[in-house]
Amino acid sequence: LRIWQQNLNNSRAAQESILNGPTAQRWDILAFQEACEDRLRNTKSNRQWHTLYPTQHFTHPEQKTCAITLISTSLNTNDWQQISFPSSDVVVVQFSGPFGKCTLFNIYNDGKKQDTIH
């Protein structure tokens, strides 16, 4: 698995540059922190990606979503699944294959607190 991780600092231009540039073609997973969102709380993506929001994104709209994970549509959807996690700052995905299982945690930590995964 090839993973690109970046804090986008809510920059739509930075996010679009990654999604529409050569970077996106070289990676299977884009793990973003502070991705841009529109007024409906949707992030920017395109048809090459499955967009995964934190589990609480839709159930706790008062919480700001700070972690977004994009999974390439080239990866078989039978080989991965999102794992529920009670935080708007974490997206958890588990991959399965001949290698066994691999769990990816995309965690946003604002630097002011150290208890994101407690």
N, C-alpha and C positions, 0 to 999 in steps of 0.2 A: 504494500500500500504506500502510495506517495502522498504525503500530507503537507499542505501549505497552511501556515498559521500566521495571522496578522491582526493587530489592533488597527481598525480603520478610522478610529476617532470620529465616527459619525460622518465620514466624508463620502458623499455619493460619487464624486469624481474618482476617488481611489478605488471604490468598490467596482464601478463600471470599467475602470482601466484593467482591473484583474479579470473580471468576467469576460471582457471582450478582447483581451490581449492574448499573447502567447503563453502567459503564466497558466491560465486555466487549462490549456491543452496538455500541459506537462504533469498535472496533478489529479489524483483520484478523489481527494477530499480537500475542501477549503474550510478551515476552522477560523471563523471570524469572531473578534470581540469588538464591541461598539460599532456594529454594522449600521448603515443608514436604514431608517424605517420611514414609511409614508404615514399620513395621518390615520390610516386604518391599521397601523402597526404591522404592515407587510414590508419585508425587505426586498431589495433588488436582486433578481436572479434571471435565469433564462432557461430554455428547454433542455439544456445540457446537464441540469442539476436538479436533484431532489433537495428541497429545502426543509431542514429540520430545525424547529424552534424548541426552546426548553419546554418541558412538560407543562409548566404552569403558564405558558404564554397565553393560552386561550381561556384558562380558568381563573387567572388572577390578572386582569387587565390593568389594575392599578400599579403593578410591579413593572418596572422598566426591563425589557429584554436586552441583555448585554452579551449573550453568546448565541451565535447562529452557526450551524454546520451545514455545508452543502456537500452532497454525495453525488459523484458523477453517475449519469444514467448508463455509462458503460459498465458499471458494476451491477451484477445480477441482484435484484431486490430480494431473492431468496437467500442470499449470502450475508445479509445484514439486517439488523432490527434496532429500532430506537428503544432504549431502556428508560423507563420512568424514573425521574429524579426530582425531588421536591425543592427546586430552586429555579429562579429566573436567570441565574448566572451560569448554569451548567447544562450542556447537552451531552448525553451518553449514548453511544452507539456500539453494538457488539457485532463483530464480523466472525463468520464461521467459514471454514474451508478445510482443505487437506492439512493445513498447518495447525488445526485445532481452532481455538477461539482467541480473539483479540478484542479487548474492550478499549475504546477511545473515549476519553473525557475531555471535552472542550470546556475549559473553565475560565470565566472572567473574574479577576480579583482586582478590585479598585485600589488596592494598596493601603486602604484605611482599616480594613478588617482582615483577619486571617482565618475566619471560620466558615468559609464558603462551603466546604464539604463536610462539616460537622453536623 
